[in-house]
Amino acid sequence: MIKKCLFPAAGYGTRFLPATKSMPKEMMPIVNKPLIEYGVDEAIQSGIAGMCIVTGRGKHSLMDHFDKNYELEHQILGTKKETLLEDIRATIDAASFTYIRQKEMRGLGHAILTGHDLIGDEAFAVVLADDLCINPNQSVLAQMVALYKQFRCSIVAVEEVPENETHRYGIISGQEIKDDLYRIDNMVEKPESGTAPSNLAIIGRYILTPDIFDILKNTGPDKNGEIQITDALLTQAQDGCVLAYKFKGKRFDCGSVKGFIEATNYCYENIYLQSDTHS
């Protein structure tokens, strides 16, 4: 039912300068695997095969990563190192990849709108690679796809954050309709300290219905000139229904240095060392 996943990947990654001066932040490795590959694998685990990536200037390595490297593969053919390519080969074979370029950086809402031609008129998922989500039993996106099959409306993933961090996120409030699932009645993008409607913060996993594109076209920019997906979702919630799901699993904010290091340590201890290839 959800066949495509959109990956906004055109940002500059300024919090990781100078590393991101010539390297996309989505290609920064958590141990030995780039962030965006974790996101693509999560989408595949959710039954999604169409990966739609919104890129920008200097992001050609994203396309190269999800393609064959004939010279490298020839060099390591028949050696033990060839097994290190098994996972990415399986990922490439399991999905199709399309790309579109975002000509200017005007917020997440604009990035999603840029992907309209790749998505078409159907419900779709959105994954922000900065947010690394891990659940070994059922991926966060798979949990949300299952909910979409039941409710057929837009869904955002949320988690509780400390009160002193609410100003960094889009924050929702709403009525809890069952355990960990809320019908949204308000959303505020990066509220000022002390004004947040709750401590439930939106993180980088979405299921969106196709009417979001028309809403985004009619959503004005904020004070910074950016089109916010939060504003469009609030309109959608007021006109119909948007759900917020408090997901099961771990989430690491890999857009911050602290979260990136925490994710690296966790994946090294719980994934890398446990794999057959590296045991």
C-alpha positions as CSV (number, residue, x, y, z in Angstrom):
1,M,0.0,0.0,0.0
2,I,2.9,2.3,0.7
3,K,5.1,1.8,-2.3
4,K,7.5,4.8,-2.2
5,C,9.7,6.5,0.4
6,L,11.0,10.0,0.0
7,F,14.4,11.0,1.4
8,P,15.0,14.7,1.7
9,A,18.8,14.9,1.3
10,A,19.7,18.3,-0.1
11,G,20.8,20.1,3.1
12,Y,24.3,21.3,3.7
13,G,24.9,19.6,7.0
14,T,26.5,22.6,8.5
15,R,26.7,21.2,12.0
16,F,29.3,18.8,10.8
17,L,31.6,21.2,9.0
18,P,34.3,20.8,7.8
19,A,33.5,17.1,7.2
20,T,30.4,18.0,5.2
21,K,32.2,20.6,3.1
22,S,32.6,18.0,0.3
23,M,30.8,15.0,1.7
24,P,27.0,14.8,2.1
25,K,25.9,14.4,5.7
26,E,23.7,11.5,4.7
27,M,26.9,9.6,3.6
28,M,28.6,10.0,7.0
29,P,29.1,6.5,8.3
30,I,27.7,5.0,11.5
31,V,30.5,2.4,11.9
32,N,30.8,1.1,8.3
33,K,27.5,2.0,6.8
34,P,26.3,5.5,5.7
35,L,23.3,7.0,7.4
36,I,21.1,7.0,4.4
37,E,21.6,3.3,3.9
38,Y,20.2,2.6,7.3
39,G,17.1,4.6,6.2
40,V,16.8,2.8,2.9
41,D,17.1,-0.6,4.7
42,E,14.3,0.5,7.1
43,A,12.1,1.3,4.2
44,I,12.8,-2.0,2.6
45,Q,12.0,-3.8,5.9
46,S,8.7,-2.0,5.8
47,G,7.7,-3.4,2.4
48,I,8.7,-0.4,0.4
49,A,10.7,-0.7,-2.8
50,G,10.7,2.7,-4.4
51,M,13.3,5.1,-3.0
52,C,12.9,8.7,-4.1
53,I,15.8,10.9,-3.1
54,V,15.7,14.7,-3.2
55,T,19.3,15.8,-3.7
56,G,21.3,19.0,-4.1
57,R,24.6,20.4,-5.3
58,G,27.5,18.1,-4.5
59,K,25.4,15.1,-3.6
60,H,26.5,12.8,-6.5
61,S,28.0,10.3,-4.0
62,L,24.5,9.4,-2.9
63,M,23.7,8.1,-6.4
64,D,27.1,6.4,-6.6
65,H,26.5,4.5,-3.4
66,F,23.3,2.9,-4.6
67,D,25.0,1.7,-7.8
68,K,27.6,-0.8,-8.8
69,N,31.3,0.1,-8.6
70,Y,32.8,-2.2,-11.2
71,E,36.4,-1.3,-10.5
72,L,36.1,-2.0,-6.8
73,E,34.2,-5.2,-7.2
74,H,36.7,-6.4,-9.8
75,Q,39.6,-5.7,-7.4
76,I,38.1,-7.7,-4.5
77,L,36.5,-10.4,-6.5
78,G,37.1,-13.8,-4.8
79,T,38.7,-12.3,-1.7
80,K,37.3,-12.3,1.9
81,K,36.6,-8.6,1.4
82,E,34.0,-9.3,-1.1
83,T,31.6,-10.4,1.7
84,L,31.7,-6.8,2.9
85,L,29.6,-5.8,-0.1
86,E,26.9,-8.3,0.5
87,D,24.5,-6.0,2.4
88,I,24.7,-3.1,0.0
89,R,24.3,-5.4,-3.0
90,A,21.1,-6.9,-1.4
91,T,19.8,-3.3,-0.8
92,I,20.5,-2.3,-4.4
93,D,18.7,-5.4,-5.7
94,A,15.7,-5.0,-3.4
95,A,14.9,-1.4,-4.4
96,S,14.7,1.1,-7.2
97,F,16.2,4.6,-6.9
98,T,15.0,7.8,-8.5
99,Y,16.4,11.3,-7.9
100,I,15.4,14.9,-8.2
101,R,17.4,18.0,-7.4
102,Q,16.2,20.7,-5.0
103,K,17.4,24.0,-6.5
104,E,17.1,26.0,-3.4
105,M,16.9,25.2,0.4
106,R,13.5,26.4,1.6
107,G,12.7,24.1,4.4
108,L,11.5,20.5,4.8
109,G,8.1,21.3,3.4
110,H,9.7,22.6,0.2
111,A,11.9,19.5,-0.1
112,I,8.9,17.2,0.2
113,L,7.0,19.3,-2.4
114,T,10.1,19.0,-4.7
115,G,9.6,15.2,-4.6
116,H,6.1,15.4,-5.9
117,D,7.1,14.4,-9.5
118,L,8.8,11.3,-8.1
119,I,5.9,10.3,-5.8
120,G,2.9,11.0,-7.9
121,D,-0.7,10.8,-6.6
122,E,-0.3,8.2,-3.8
123,A,0.4,7.9,-0.1
124,F,4.1,7.7,0.7
125,A,6.6,7.6,3.5
126,V,9.2,10.1,4.4
127,V,12.5,9.3,6.2
128,L,15.0,11.9,7.4
129,A,18.3,10.1,7.5
130,D,19.5,12.3,10.4
131,D,17.1,10.4,12.7
132,L,18.5,6.9,13.0
133,C,15.7,4.6,14.3
134,I,16.4,1.1,15.5
135,N,14.0,-1.7,16.4
136,P,15.3,-5.2,15.7
137,N,11.8,-6.7,15.8
138,Q,9.8,-4.3,13.7
139,S,11.2,-1.1,12.2
140,V,9.6,2.2,13.2
141,L,8.5,2.8,9.6
142,A,7.0,-0.7,9.4
143,Q,5.0,0.1,12.6
144,M,3.7,3.2,10.9
145,V,2.8,1.4,7.7
146,A,0.7,-1.1,9.7
147,L,-1.1,1.8,11.3
148,Y,-1.7,3.4,7.9
149,K,-3.4,0.3,6.6
150,Q,-5.8,0.6,9.5
151,F,-6.5,4.4,9.5
152,R,-5.6,5.6,6.0
153,C,-4.5,9.1,7.0
154,S,-1.2,11.0,7.5
155,I,0.8,9.8,10.5
156,V,3.9,11.4,12.2
157,A,6.3,9.6,14.6
158,V,6.7,11.3,17.9
159,E,8.7,10.8,21.1
160,E,8.8,12.5,24.5
161,V,11.6,15.0,24.9
162,P,12.7,17.0,27.9
163,E,10.8,20.3,28.4
164,N,14.1,22.3,27.9
165,E,14.4,20.7,24.4
166,T,11.0,21.3,23.0
167,H,12.2,24.5,21.2
168,R,14.2,22.3,18.9
169,Y,11.3,20.3,17.4
170,G,7.8,20.4,16.0
171,I,5.6,19.7,19.0
172,I,2.1,18.2,18.8
173,S,-0.9,18.0,21.1
174,G,-3.9,15.8,20.7
175,Q,-6.3,13.3,22.1
176,E,-5.0,9.8,22.8
177,I,-7.3,7.4,21.0
178,K,-5.4,4.3,22.1
179,D,-2.1,3.4,23.6
180,D,0.7,5.6,22.1
181,L,-1.6,6.9,19.3
182,Y,-2.9,10.4,19.3
183,R,-5.3,12.4,17.0
184,I,-3.6,15.7,16.6
185,D,-5.4,19.0,17.3
186,N,-2.4,21.3,17.4
187,M,1.2,21.4,16.1
188,V,3.8,24.1,16.7
189,E,7.2,24.3,14.9
190,K,10.0,25.0,17.4
191,P,7.9,26.8,20.1
192,E,9.5,29.3,22.3
193,S,10.5,28.0,25.8
194,G,7.5,27.6,28.1
195,T,4.9,27.7,25.3
196,A,5.0,24.1,23.9
197,P,1.6,22.4,23.9
198,S,3.2,19.1,25.1
199,N,6.6,17.4,25.2
200,L,5.7,15.1,22.2
201,A,8.2,15.9,19.5
202,I,7.9,15.0,15.8
203,I,10.9,13.0,14.6
204,G,12.0,12.1,11.0
205,R,9.4,9.5,10.1
206,Y,6.2,10.3,8.3
207,I,3.4,8.6,6.3
208,L,1.7,11.3,4.2
209,T,-1.4,11.2,2.0
210,P,-1.1,12.8,-1.5
211,D,-3.3,15.8,-0.7
212,I,-0.3,17.1,1.3
213,F,1.2,18.4,-1.9
214,D,-1.7,20.7,-2.7
215,I,-1.6,21.9,0.9
216,L,2.2,22.6,0.7
217,K,1.7,24.6,-2.5
218,N,-0.6,26.9,-0.6
219,T,1.4,27.0,2.6
220,G,3.2,30.3,3.1
221,P,6.8,30.6,4.3
222,D,7.7,31.2,7.9
223,K,9.7,34.1,9.3
224,N,12.9,32.5,8.0
225,G,11.5,32.1,4.5
226,E,11.0,28.3,4.9
227,I,8.0,26.2,4.1
228,Q,7.4,23.9,7.1
229,I,5.8,20.5,6.8
230,T,4.4,21.1,10.3
231,D,2.3,24.0,9.0
232,A,0.9,21.9,6.2
233,L,0.2,19.0,8.5
234,L,-1.7,21.3,10.9
235,T,-3.9,22.4,8.0
236,Q,-4.5,18.7,7.1
237,A,-5.3,17.9,10.8
238,Q,-7.8,20.8,11.0
239,D,-9.5,19.7,7.8
240,G,-9.5,16.0,8.4
241,C,-7.2,13.7,10.5
242,V,-3.5,13.4,11.3
243,L,-2.3,10.9,13.8
244,A,0.8,11.0,16.0
245,Y,2.4,7.7,16.9
246,K,4.7,7.2,19.9
247,F,6.9,4.5,18.3
248,K,8.6,1.6,19.8
249,G,12.4,1.6,19.4
250,K,15.5,3.7,19.8
251,R,16.1,7.0,18.0
252,F,19.4,8.8,17.7
253,D,19.6,12.4,16.5
254,C,22.5,12.0,14.1
255,G,22.2,15.6,13.1
256,S,24.1,16.5,16.3
257,V,27.6,15.4,17.1
258,K,26.5,13.9,20.5
259,G,23.7,11.8,18.9
260,F,26.0,10.7,16.1
261,I,28.6,9.4,18.6
262,E,25.9,7.7,20.6
263,A,24.6,6.0,17.5
264,T,28.0,4.9,16.4
265,N,28.7,3.4,19.8
266,Y,25.4,1.6,20.0
267,C,25.6,0.2,16.4
268,Y,29.2,-0.9,17.0
269,E,28.3,-2.9,20.1
270,N,24.8,-4.2,19.1
271,I,24.9,-4.6,15.3
272,Y,28.5,-4.6,14.0
273,L,30.0,-6.9,16.5
274,Q,27.0,-9.2,16.3
275,S,27.1,-9.7,12.6
276,D,28.4,-13.0,11.1
277,T,30.8,-11.0,8.8
278,H,32.6,-9.3,11.7
279,S,32.2,-11.8,14.5
